[in-house]
Amino acid sequence: MSAAARRFAVARLGSAGDGVADTPDGPLHIPRALPGESVTARPAGRGQAVLDTVEAPSPERVAPPCAHFLEGCGGCALQHWDLAAQARWKRERLIEALARAGFAEAPVAETVATPTDSRRRADLALRRAQDGSVAIGFHARGSAEVLDLRECHILEPALFALLAPLRVVLRRLSALAREGSAVVNLLDSGPDILLRTDKALDAAGRRLLAAAAQQLGVPRIAWAQGENLHETAAQTGPVRLMLGAVEVAPPPGAFLQASREGEAAIVAAVLAGLPTKLPARPKLLDLYAGIGTLSFPLAKRGRVTAAEGSAEAVAALDAAARKAVARVEAVKRDLARQPYLPAELKAYDVVVLDPPYAGAAEQVAQIARSAVRHLVYVSCNPVALARDAAVLRGAGFGLVSATPVDQFRWSAHLESVVSFSR
C-alpha cells in the first residue's frame, strides 16, 4: 500500500456508478469499486478517490470486456459489474425515486435491458495530435483527453467500423485544426454525420467530404464551425429512418433513442401505459415529441398533437406525417417557456411527456392544475422524475405502472416509463 492510500469499505453505488464509502469526512466516491468490497484508494479531494487495489472483491465483479475501460474511458462506468446486478440496481433506483415522490409501493417491472453492441447514436470527440493524426472517441473520465477508440462494445458494429476510415479523412481536413466533434446517427439509410470543427471548411475540404461520403456509403455529411448552425457539406442520397411504418428524414444530429431495442422497449411501455378504455375518438398530446418517435405509434390509438421546440425536428415530423397521412399534427412550441395551460389541456384524453434531462417542472405544474386524468411520463433522469412525480401525487394522481429501461449498457444512466392516472 502506498503512503497516500487508505483502506475503505464500499457501502453502495452513487448515482454516477461510483462506489461510495462512508467516512468521517463524508461520502467518498471511488470509481470502479463495487458495493461490499474492501479496497484501498487514494483520496483526491472533493469527495473523490482513485482506486488502488481491490482487497476483497465482490462476487459480482467481472472482467471488463474492453481495454479502454481500464484506461479511464468515459463511455462506460460499470463494465466491471455483472449485467444482471446492474439491471437490479437500476430497478432499485427507480423504486427509490418513486418512493421519494410518495409512491412507496410502486408497481415497478423488471428492468428491460438492451443488448451490448447496439448503440446507434454516438457523440464523439475529435482531437488532432502533433503528428497530424486524429483521435476519435470518448473523453477520458473527468478529463479533456480523447481516448482514441480501437475497440468498443457499446456501439453498433457498423457505426464503429466507420471510425477507422473517418480518421483517414479527418487527418486531411484542414478545418479540424485542433479539436471538434462528430455526431453519428446510424439511420436506416446508413450513417448520418454532423461534423463540428474549429476552423472554416474551405473548397478543398468540401471536395474531400464529398468524396468520403461517396466512398464510405454515407448519404449525408453536415458541417458547422463550432456551435454555429450546420449546413450540408456533402449528400449522396436521401436520409431515412423508419419509425414503425412511417418514414422520417431526420435533421443532422437529430436526437434518437440510443438503440433500436431501447426505442422498441420505450414505445411498448408507453402504449401499455395508456388507459385500457379510451373514448371512441381519443385525442392524445405528445409533449417533447422530437421527430415523432412516440407520436406515430400513438397515432394508432387516436389523433395526436405532437409539440416540440426544435424547428428542424418539427419540420421533419410534419413532413413525415403528411406523407404517411398519419393522424399527427406537428406543433412548434417551447414547452419550458410556453407550457400547455389547463384550458388547452382539457381537449386531450391522455398526455404523453418525454422531457429532457432536467424534467418538465413548468409543464407538470400546469398538468397538475388541469383536468387531465391520464399521463405517461418518459424519464431519463430519476431525480427530475421524483420531483415531477411528487407534484403529480399532490394533485391526486396515482401510479399505475413503471418500467425501467437500460439502453445505456455499462453506464449509470436510467430511462423509465411511468404511467399515472386520477
C-alpha positions as CSV (number, residue, x, y, z in Angstrom):
1,M,0.0,0.0,0.0
2,S,1.3,3.4,-0.9
3,A,1.7,6.1,1.8
4,A,-1.3,8.0,0.4
5,A,-3.6,5.0,0.0
6,R,-6.1,4.0,2.7
7,R,-8.4,1.1,3.2
8,F,-12.2,1.7,2.7
9,A,-15.3,-0.4,2.9
10,V,-17.6,0.3,-0.1
11,A,-21.2,0.6,1.1
12,R,-23.1,1.4,-2.1
13,L,-23.1,2.8,-5.5
14,G,-23.6,6.5,-6.2
15,S,-25.8,7.9,-8.9
16,A,-22.8,8.1,-11.3
17,G,-21.9,4.5,-10.8
18,D,-19.0,5.1,-8.4
19,G,-18.5,3.0,-5.3
20,V,-19.3,5.1,-2.2
21,A,-17.5,4.7,1.2
22,D,-18.8,6.4,4.2
23,T,-16.1,8.3,6.1
24,P,-15.9,10.7,9.0
25,D,-15.4,13.5,6.4
26,G,-18.4,12.4,4.4
27,P,-19.1,10.1,1.4
28,L,-16.0,9.2,-0.7
29,H,-16.6,8.3,-4.3
30,I,-14.3,5.6,-5.7
31,P,-14.7,4.8,-9.4
32,R,-14.6,1.1,-10.4
33,A,-15.3,0.0,-6.8
34,L,-18.4,-2.1,-6.0
35,P,-20.7,-2.4,-3.0
36,G,-19.4,-4.8,-0.4
37,E,-15.8,-4.6,-1.4
38,S,-12.8,-3.7,0.7
39,V,-10.5,-1.5,-1.3
40,T,-7.5,0.7,-1.0
41,A,-7.8,4.1,-2.6
42,R,-6.0,7.4,-2.7
43,P,-8.2,10.4,-1.7
44,A,-8.1,13.1,-4.4
45,G,-10.1,15.9,-2.8
46,R,-13.7,17.0,-3.1
47,G,-15.1,13.6,-2.0
48,Q,-13.3,11.7,-4.8
49,A,-10.6,9.0,-4.7
50,V,-8.5,6.9,-7.1
51,L,-8.8,3.2,-6.7
52,D,-5.6,1.5,-5.9
53,T,-6.3,-2.2,-5.1
54,V,-9.4,-4.4,-4.5
55,E,-8.5,-6.4,-1.5
56,A,-11.8,-8.3,-1.1
57,P,-13.7,-8.3,-4.4
58,S,-17.5,-8.6,-4.8
59,P,-18.8,-11.9,-6.2
60,E,-20.5,-9.7,-8.8
61,R,-17.2,-8.3,-10.1
62,V,-16.4,-9.4,-13.6
63,A,-13.5,-8.7,-16.1
64,P,-14.2,-5.7,-18.3
65,P,-14.6,-6.7,-21.9
66,C,-13.0,-3.5,-23.3
67,A,-9.3,-2.5,-22.7
68,H,-10.4,1.2,-22.9
69,F,-12.4,0.8,-19.7
70,L,-9.2,0.3,-17.6
71,E,-7.7,3.3,-19.4
72,G,-10.4,5.5,-18.0
73,C,-12.8,5.8,-21.0
74,G,-15.8,7.9,-20.0
75,G,-18.1,6.0,-22.3
76,C,-18.7,3.3,-19.7
77,A,-18.7,3.3,-15.9
78,L,-19.8,-0.2,-14.9
79,Q,-18.0,-2.8,-17.2
80,H,-16.6,-4.4,-14.1
81,W,-20.0,-5.3,-12.7
82,D,-22.2,-8.2,-13.6
83,L,-25.0,-7.2,-16.1
84,A,-27.8,-8.8,-14.0
85,A,-26.6,-6.9,-10.9
86,Q,-26.7,-3.7,-12.9
87,A,-30.3,-4.4,-14.0
88,R,-31.3,-5.0,-10.4
89,W,-29.6,-1.7,-9.3
90,K,-31.3,0.3,-12.0
91,R,-34.7,-1.1,-11.0
92,E,-33.9,-0.2,-7.3
93,R,-33.0,3.4,-8.4
94,L,-36.5,3.8,-10.0
95,I,-38.2,2.3,-6.9
96,E,-36.2,4.8,-4.7
97,A,-37.1,7.8,-7.0
98,L,-40.8,7.0,-6.9
99,A,-40.7,6.4,-3.1
100,R,-39.2,9.9,-2.7
101,A,-42.2,11.2,-4.6
102,G,-44.5,9.5,-2.2
103,F,-45.2,6.3,-4.1
104,A,-43.8,3.8,-1.6
105,E,-45.3,0.7,-3.0
106,A,-44.9,1.5,-6.7
107,P,-45.6,-1.5,-9.1
108,V,-42.2,-1.4,-10.8
109,A,-41.5,-4.0,-13.5
110,E,-38.2,-5.8,-14.0
111,T,-35.6,-3.8,-16.0
112,V,-35.8,-4.1,-19.7
113,A,-32.1,-4.4,-20.8
114,T,-30.9,-3.8,-24.3
115,P,-28.0,-5.8,-25.7
116,T,-24.4,-4.7,-25.9
117,D,-23.0,-3.5,-29.3
118,S,-26.3,-1.9,-30.0
119,R,-25.8,1.9,-29.7
120,R,-26.8,3.6,-33.0
121,R,-26.0,7.1,-31.9
122,A,-22.7,8.5,-30.7
123,D,-21.4,12.0,-29.9
124,L,-17.7,11.5,-30.5
125,A,-14.9,13.9,-29.6
126,L,-12.1,14.7,-32.2
127,R,-8.6,15.7,-31.3
128,R,-5.7,16.3,-33.6
129,A,-2.2,15.2,-32.4
130,Q,1.1,16.9,-33.1
131,D,1.9,14.3,-35.8
132,G,-1.3,15.2,-37.6
133,S,-3.3,12.1,-36.8
134,V,-6.8,12.4,-35.4
135,A,-8.1,10.6,-32.3
136,I,-11.9,9.8,-32.4
137,G,-13.5,8.6,-29.3
138,F,-15.0,9.5,-25.9
139,H,-13.4,11.7,-23.4
140,A,-11.4,10.1,-20.5
141,R,-13.4,10.3,-17.3
142,G,-13.1,13.8,-15.8
143,S,-10.7,14.9,-18.5
144,A,-10.5,16.7,-21.8
145,E,-8.3,13.9,-23.1
146,V,-9.8,12.0,-26.0
147,L,-9.3,8.2,-25.9
148,D,-8.9,7.0,-29.5
149,L,-11.3,4.1,-29.9
150,R,-9.7,0.9,-31.1
151,E,-12.5,-1.3,-29.9
152,C,-15.9,-0.5,-28.5
153,H,-18.6,-2.8,-27.0
154,I,-21.4,-0.4,-26.9
155,L,-21.6,0.9,-30.4
156,E,-23.3,-1.0,-33.2
157,P,-20.5,-2.7,-35.3
158,A,-21.5,-0.8,-38.4
159,L,-21.1,2.5,-36.6
160,F,-17.7,1.5,-35.0
161,A,-16.5,0.3,-38.4
162,L,-16.8,3.9,-39.7
163,L,-14.2,5.3,-37.3
164,A,-11.1,3.9,-39.0
165,P,-11.8,5.4,-42.5
166,L,-13.1,8.6,-40.9
167,R,-9.7,9.0,-39.1
168,V,-8.0,9.0,-42.5
169,V,-10.4,11.6,-43.9
170,L,-10.1,13.9,-40.9
171,R,-6.4,13.8,-41.0
172,R,-6.6,15.6,-44.4
173,L,-9.3,18.0,-43.3
174,S,-7.8,21.4,-42.6
175,A,-11.0,22.6,-41.0
176,L,-10.0,20.4,-38.0
177,A,-7.1,22.4,-36.6
178,R,-7.1,21.0,-33.0
179,E,-10.5,19.7,-31.9
180,G,-14.1,19.1,-32.8
181,S,-16.8,16.6,-32.6
182,A,-18.8,14.1,-34.8
183,V,-22.3,13.2,-34.0
184,V,-23.1,10.0,-35.9
185,N,-26.6,8.6,-36.2
186,L,-27.0,5.2,-37.8
187,L,-30.2,5.6,-39.8
188,D,-31.9,3.0,-42.0
189,S,-30.3,4.8,-45.0
190,G,-26.8,4.5,-43.5
191,P,-24.6,6.6,-41.2
192,D,-25.5,10.3,-40.9
193,I,-22.7,12.5,-39.8
194,L,-22.6,16.0,-38.3
195,L,-19.1,17.4,-38.0
196,R,-18.2,20.4,-35.9
197,T,-14.7,21.8,-36.3
198,D,-12.7,24.7,-35.0
199,K,-11.9,26.3,-38.4
200,A,-13.9,27.1,-41.5
201,L,-14.5,24.5,-44.2
202,D,-12.8,25.5,-47.5
203,A,-13.4,24.3,-51.0
204,A,-10.8,21.5,-50.7
205,G,-12.5,20.3,-47.5
206,R,-15.9,20.2,-49.2
207,R,-14.4,18.1,-52.1
208,L,-12.8,15.8,-49.5
209,L,-16.0,15.3,-47.6
210,A,-18.0,14.7,-50.8
211,A,-15.5,12.0,-51.9
212,A,-15.6,10.5,-48.5
213,A,-19.4,10.3,-48.4
214,Q,-19.3,8.5,-51.8
215,Q,-16.6,6.1,-50.8
216,L,-17.9,5.3,-47.3
217,G,-21.6,5.0,-48.3
218,V,-22.6,7.9,-46.2
219,P,-25.8,9.6,-47.5
220,R,-25.1,12.9,-45.8
221,I,-22.3,14.8,-44.0
222,A,-23.3,18.1,-42.4
223,W,-20.8,20.5,-41.0
224,A,-20.6,23.5,-38.7
225,Q,-17.9,25.7,-37.3
226,G,-18.1,25.5,-33.5
227,E,-21.7,25.8,-32.3
228,N,-22.8,27.7,-35.3
229,L,-25.8,26.5,-37.4
230,H,-24.9,23.5,-39.5
231,E,-25.1,23.2,-43.3
232,T,-25.0,20.2,-45.6
233,A,-21.4,19.7,-46.8
234,A,-22.0,16.5,-48.9
235,Q,-25.0,14.5,-49.8
236,T,-25.1,11.4,-51.9
237,G,-28.7,10.4,-51.3
238,P,-31.8,10.8,-49.1
239,V,-31.7,10.1,-45.4
240,R,-34.3,7.8,-43.9
241,L,-35.3,6.5,-40.5
242,M,-38.3,4.2,-40.1
243,L,-40.5,4.9,-37.0
244,G,-42.8,1.9,-37.2
245,A,-44.3,2.1,-40.7
246,V,-43.6,5.8,-41.1
247,E,-40.5,7.1,-42.9
248,V,-38.9,10.2,-41.4
249,A,-35.9,12.2,-42.8
250,P,-34.2,13.4,-39.5
251,P,-32.2,16.6,-39.5
252,P,-28.4,16.3,-38.9
253,G,-27.5,15.4,-35.4
254,A,-31.2,14.6,-34.5
255,F,-32.0,13.1,-31.2
256,L,-32.7,9.4,-31.5
257,Q,-33.3,6.8,-28.8
258,A,-29.8,5.3,-28.3
259,S,-30.7,1.9,-29.7
260,R,-33.4,0.3,-31.8
261,E,-34.1,-2.2,-28.9
262,G,-34.3,0.6,-26.4
263,E,-36.7,2.6,-28.6
264,A,-38.9,-0.5,-29.0
265,A,-39.0,-1.1,-25.3
266,I,-39.9,2.5,-24.5
267,V,-42.7,2.6,-27.2
268,A,-44.1,-0.7,-25.9
269,A,-44.1,0.6,-22.3
270,V,-45.8,3.9,-23.4
271,L,-48.5,2.1,-25.3
272,A,-49.0,-0.4,-22.4
273,G,-49.3,2.6,-20.1
274,L,-52.3,4.1,-21.9
275,P,-55.7,3.6,-20.2
276,T,-57.4,0.5,-21.3
277,K,-60.6,2.4,-22.1
278,L,-60.4,5.4,-24.3
279,P,-63.2,7.5,-25.9
280,A,-64.3,6.5,-29.4
281,R,-62.1,9.3,-30.9
282,P,-59.4,9.9,-28.4
283,K,-57.1,12.9,-28.6
284,L,-53.6,12.5,-27.3
285,L,-51.0,15.2,-26.6
286,D,-47.3,14.2,-27.2
287,L,-45.0,16.7,-25.5
288,Y,-41.3,17.0,-26.4
289,A,-42.1,14.9,-29.4
290,G,-38.8,15.2,-31.2
291,I,-39.1,13.7,-34.7
292,G,-42.1,11.6,-33.7
293,T,-40.6,8.5,-32.0
294,L,-43.7,8.2,-29.9
295,S,-46.1,10.3,-32.0
296,F,-46.5,7.8,-34.8
297,P,-47.1,4.7,-32.6
298,L,-49.6,6.8,-30.6
299,A,-51.4,7.7,-33.8
300,K,-52.6,4.1,-34.0
301,R,-54.6,4.8,-30.8
302,G,-56.0,8.2,-31.6
303,R,-55.4,11.7,-33.0
304,V,-52.1,13.1,-31.8
305,T,-50.9,16.7,-31.3
306,A,-47.1,16.5,-31.3
307,A,-45.4,19.5,-29.7
308,E,-41.7,20.1,-30.0
309,G,-39.3,23.1,-29.6
310,S,-36.8,22.3,-32.3
311,A,-37.9,23.8,-35.7
312,E,-35.9,21.2,-37.6
313,A,-37.5,18.3,-35.7
314,V,-41.0,19.7,-36.2
315,A,-40.4,20.1,-39.9
316,A,-39.2,16.5,-40.2
317,L,-42.1,15.2,-38.2
318,D,-44.6,17.3,-40.1
319,A,-43.3,16.2,-43.5
320,A,-43.4,12.5,-42.4
321,A,-46.9,12.8,-41.1
322,R,-48.2,14.5,-44.3
323,K,-46.5,11.9,-46.5
324,A,-47.8,9.0,-44.4
325,V,-51.3,10.6,-44.0
326,A,-50.8,9.9,-40.3
327,R,-53.2,11.3,-37.6
328,V,-50.4,13.6,-36.3
329,E,-50.3,17.4,-36.1
330,A,-46.9,18.8,-35.5
331,V,-46.7,22.0,-33.4
332,K,-43.6,24.1,-32.7
333,R,-43.6,25.2,-29.1
334,D,-41.0,25.9,-26.4
335,L,-42.6,23.9,-23.6
336,A,-40.3,25.4,-20.9
337,R,-41.4,28.9,-21.7
338,Q,-44.8,28.2,-23.0
339,P,-46.2,25.0,-21.4
340,Y,-49.7,23.9,-22.3
341,L,-52.1,25.5,-19.9
342,P,-55.1,23.9,-18.2
343,A,-57.6,25.5,-20.6
344,E,-55.7,23.9,-23.5
345,L,-55.1,20.6,-21.8
346,K,-58.8,19.9,-21.3
347,A,-59.1,19.0,-25.0
348,Y,-56.9,15.9,-24.5
349,D,-57.7,12.5,-23.1
350,V,-54.1,11.5,-22.5
351,V,-50.8,13.4,-22.2
352,V,-47.5,11.7,-23.0
353,L,-44.5,13.6,-21.7
354,D,-40.9,12.8,-22.8
355,P,-38.9,15.7,-21.4
356,P,-35.1,16.4,-21.5
357,Y,-32.8,15.5,-18.6
358,A,-33.9,18.5,-16.5
359,G,-37.5,17.2,-16.5
360,A,-40.6,19.3,-17.1
361,A,-41.3,21.2,-13.9
362,E,-43.2,24.0,-15.7
363,Q,-45.4,21.7,-17.8
364,V,-46.1,19.3,-14.9
365,A,-47.3,22.2,-12.8
366,Q,-49.9,23.0,-15.4
367,I,-50.9,19.4,-15.8
368,A,-51.4,19.2,-12.0
369,R,-53.8,22.1,-12.2
370,S,-55.7,20.8,-15.2
371,A,-58.4,18.3,-15.7
372,V,-56.1,15.7,-17.3
373,R,-56.7,12.3,-15.9
374,H,-54.1,10.2,-17.7
375,L,-50.4,10.9,-18.1
376,V,-47.5,8.7,-19.3
377,Y,-44.1,10.1,-18.3
378,V,-40.9,9.0,-20.1
379,S,-37.9,9.9,-17.9
380,C,-34.2,9.9,-18.5
381,N,-33.4,11.3,-15.0
382,P,-34.6,9.7,-11.8
383,V,-34.0,12.9,-9.8
384,A,-36.2,15.0,-12.1
385,L,-38.8,12.2,-12.2
386,A,-39.0,12.1,-8.4
387,R,-39.6,15.9,-8.3
388,D,-42.2,15.9,-11.0
389,A,-43.9,12.8,-9.7
390,A,-44.3,14.4,-6.3
391,V,-46.2,17.3,-7.9
392,L,-48.5,14.8,-9.6
393,R,-49.1,12.9,-6.4
394,G,-50.0,16.1,-4.7
395,A,-52.6,16.8,-7.5
396,G,-54.3,13.4,-6.9
397,F,-52.5,11.2,-9.4
398,G,-51.9,7.6,-8.6
399,L,-49.2,5.5,-10.1
400,V,-50.4,2.7,-12.4
401,S,-47.2,1.2,-13.8
402,A,-43.4,1.8,-14.1
403,T,-40.9,0.2,-16.3
404,P,-37.1,0.8,-16.1
405,V,-35.3,0.6,-19.4
406,D,-31.5,0.1,-19.6
407,Q,-30.4,1.1,-23.1
408,F,-27.1,2.6,-22.0
409,R,-25.3,-0.6,-21.0
410,W,-22.5,-0.3,-18.5
411,S,-23.5,3.3,-17.6
412,A,-25.4,4.7,-14.6
413,H,-27.9,6.2,-17.0
414,L,-31.5,5.1,-16.4
415,E,-34.6,5.6,-18.6
416,S,-38.1,4.8,-17.4
417,V,-41.7,4.9,-18.4
418,V,-44.2,5.7,-15.7
419,S,-48.0,5.8,-16.1
420,F,-50.2,8.0,-13.8
421,S,-54.0,8.3,-13.6
422,R,-56.5,10.0,-11.3
